[in-house]
Each structure stands twice: as structure tokens, then as C-alpha cells.
Amino acid sequence: MPTLRQILLFVLAILGFAVAWSYYRFELDRIAQIRVQIEKSEVVLKQKRDSVRDYKEKVAFYKTQEGVEHLAREQYNLVGNGERVFLLRSPDLIPNPPAIIEEEQ
């Protein structure tokens, strides 16, 4: 028959094992959460790197003469030397088509 001392040691050992196991599981859960956060951060970091690379390419392009001309044409509707501008009118876009038709006749 086990003595009281043996029973007490057995109970303390079981209790110590339970505490250690619960702490170990808690740490494993924390590690899993940290890994998920790292994966999310890596995805965001990759997106940011791609964005920075795209911006660097745009800056490099707009530093060239061709880039400046492209920007001037696109945003400011400017033309280069020796170029002509043709204005095309569509009947769908003319606000008062009968008045324009009368003027042309």
C-alpha cells in the first residue's frame, strides 16, 4: 500500500506535469499566432515592395524626355513643335445640333 508521502509526490508530479503541459500548449498557440502574423506581414511587405518598384519605374520614366512629353500630352493636352491638333466633333456630343447645322448651311 502506498504511503501518504508517495501519494503526495505522485499528485504533485501530476500537477506539475499538467502545469507544464498547459504552459507548453499556450506557447505553441502563441507561436502559431506569430507565424500567421508573419505570413500576413510578408504578403503586405511583398505588395509594398512591388508598389515601390512600380513607383521607381514611373519616376525613372518621367525623368526622361519621352516621359516628360508623355506627361505633357496626357495631363496638360500640349502638343510638340510641328504637330497639328484636329478637333473632331461627334453629332452625339454637340449640345445644339440644329443651330450648328444652320450655321454650316
C-alpha positions in Angstrom: 0.0 0.0 0.0 1.4 3.4 -1.0 2.3 5.7 1.8 0.9 9.2 2.2 4.2 10.6 1.1 4.2 8.6 -2.1 0.6 9.7 -2.9 1.5 13.4 -2.3 4.6 13.1 -4.5 2.5 11.4 -7.2 -0.2 14.2 -7.0 2.4 16.9 -7.1 4.1 15.3 -10.1 0.8 15.0 -12.0 0.0 18.6 -11.1 3.5 19.8 -12.2 3.1 17.9 -15.4 -0.4 19.4 -16.0 1.0 23.0 -15.4 4.0 22.3 -17.7 1.8 20.8 -20.4 -0.7 23.7 -20.3 2.2 26.3 -20.5 3.7 24.3 -23.4 0.3 24.3 -25.3 0.0 28.1 -24.6 3.4 28.7 -26.0 2.6 26.5 -29.1 -0.5 28.6 -29.7 1.4 31.8 -29.4 4.0 30.5 -31.9 1.2 29.6 -34.3 -0.4 33.1 -34.0 3.0 34.7 -34.5 3.6 32.6 -37.7 0.2 33.7 -39.1 1.1 37.3 -38.4 4.5 36.8 -40.0 2.8 35.4 -43.1 0.4 38.3 -43.3 3.2 40.8 -42.9 5.2 39.1 -45.6 2.3 39.4 -48.0 1.9 43.1 -47.2 5.7 43.6 -47.5 5.7 41.9 -50.9 2.9 44.2 -52.0 4.7 47.3 -50.7 7.9 46.2 -52.5 6.0 45.8 -55.7 4.5 49.2 -55.3 7.8 50.8 -54.6 9.3 49.1 -57.6 6.4 50.4 -59.8 6.9 53.9 -58.5 10.6 53.8 -59.1 10.0 52.7 -62.7 7.5 55.5 -63.1 10.0 58.1 -61.7 12.7 56.8 -63.9 10.4 57.0 -66.9 9.2 60.5 -66.1 12.8 61.7 -65.7 13.4 61.0 -69.4 12.5 63.4 -72.2 10.0 60.9 -73.5 8.3 60.7 -70.1 8.0 64.4 -69.8 6.4 64.6 -73.3 4.0 61.8 -72.4 3.0 63.6 -69.2 2.6 66.9 -71.0 0.4 65.3 -73.7 -1.7 63.3 -71.3 -2.3 65.7 -68.4 -1.9 69.1 -70.0 -3.1 68.4 -73.6 0.1 70.0 -75.0 1.5 69.3 -78.5 5.0 69.2 -79.8 6.6 71.5 -82.4 5.3 70.9 -85.9 2.3 68.8 -84.7 -1.3 69.6 -85.6 -4.3 69.3 -83.5 -7.5 68.1 -85.1 -10.8 68.6 -83.2 -13.4 66.0 -84.1 -17.0 66.7 -83.4 -19.5 64.0 -82.9 -23.2 64.7 -83.5 -23.9 62.9 -80.3 -21.8 65.3 -78.3 -22.9 68.6 -79.9 -25.2 70.4 -77.4 -27.4 72.1 -80.0 -27.1 70.2 -83.3 -29.8 72.2 -85.2 -28.1 75.5 -84.6 -24.7 74.1 -85.8 -26.4 72.7 -88.9 -27.9 76.0 -89.7 -24.6 77.8 -89.4 -22.9 75.3 -91.7 -25.6 75.9 -94.5 
